[in-house]
């Protein structure tokens, strides 16, 4: 087919460009603007070069937040992925109970973040919370507001409660797409339950598990509301994750320059990791496509 | 390798079957000979997959017994039956190499590694995939994957039967022929009992020693391709096998003559006086068309030239009739008269064939 060249066609995408400009590019550019300028007030700015980036990279506080953040993501991934697969493997295959399980498991996913935070904030309190009070009555020294370990325990438990369902639902979808013939072949080949999992179920779930890991990593790496409501970053700075630290810099101290540099680097890290995941997934698809 | 015996075998997917219609597989008594190739042929939903799943042990029959070499295996799990099954879509363990795929069962049984290595090479040679042994199973073509599934079954030397569930569905046409030929060669060379499910008559007729035609949950005929062609026991067999299928015309039969559309046809054999719905079956290959002479007056509706021969679609009275004539034969424009080869006529009563007097039961 012959296509006529008409550069005026660019005008057709102008509305989209304007919308995207207002919704994404302009706010982002404001941040970029702040990150390379300094001010002594009165709305007078002067260029600061890459000083804010240098400062942020040399800040111990940022590095310890990053360490905490990575530790948190690693822990919840290490729990939620295997647990989600385990739940998916043990869910009913069909009928009323399958639907029932699906609905019950979706419930935590539908609760807003700050509500989840509030629920656990109260749930864990020693004076009135079911969990905190019960543990205290059992003689266990538990107090998430004073003990760093307890605070971590509460946050991890909360995240597992909130998000394992997502992994389980994805894994369940992956499992349901495996044709029965595979299980029949495995029976004929006298494969053990473990080998069925290792050589049939796991390879077939690979795609959805990659998505689950990506989603859970990104979400947990950006987590803010829940720890903010439950611990507010405390006790001390034990649960001061990157986003909480960033908000402290930006709104607590009103250090807009360093905060802007901080958020740009934060954003780039997430972008980088997502890109790596994306590349891996696309390559998996390609390998599958070559039949 | 084994003889397979079915004793009063029947299956219903309902918990509490009452009428014969509730049965997906109606009562079956048969002995399948060791080392023969059987094809289960029938349209979708006729019960052939149900029967196959009962043989492989994926399904437990509602009644009756199934025996391998006179040993009751009705309740034995699939793993203990030593059967191999090739499915409609290739089932391979994607993440393993071809070699590991073939060795999977032997390793699951805890066989000696040197034996495993030797046996895998042997099987790879039998099915001709030695080249691919070290490749990952993922990314191979469908026909190679089907060979791997077959090979996975053949690694056990004590295999009782090889089952094929429409294995060529996803294979390209030119490879279909090649793979089928290879299957036949394997069968000749190693003499496994093979059971092949298909709805494609060409596949069934070229592959099997015995073709088992199923219709509505029942085995309507089991026989060699010639028997199915010459003496279809049921009108379904008549029109399911052959292209086009057998012509079935309503008739009244009195001893050795039949009346079709008001004309008498000599049958050459004596049938007594069959009752019920009586029909005359004649394959298109044995219908002759001429312009005059004795026979049934017919009207030509259409002529289809398929290259090797012509298919003539006719009408006799209100009924349709097909005939196959050679390329060189000219077909009259109108007013044709058809006659049938008496030896090729079969008489049916309520869809089942009536044996003429004096015929030795097959």
Interface residues (C-beta under 8 A of the other chain):
Chain A: X179 X181 X182 X184 X185 X187 X188 X189 X190 X191 X192 X195 X199 X200 X203 X287 X288 X290 X291
Chain B: X56 X58 X77 X78 X79 X83 X84 X85 X87 X88 X89 X91 X93 X94 X95 X96 X104 X105 X108 X109 X138 X139 X140 X141 X142 X149 X152 X153
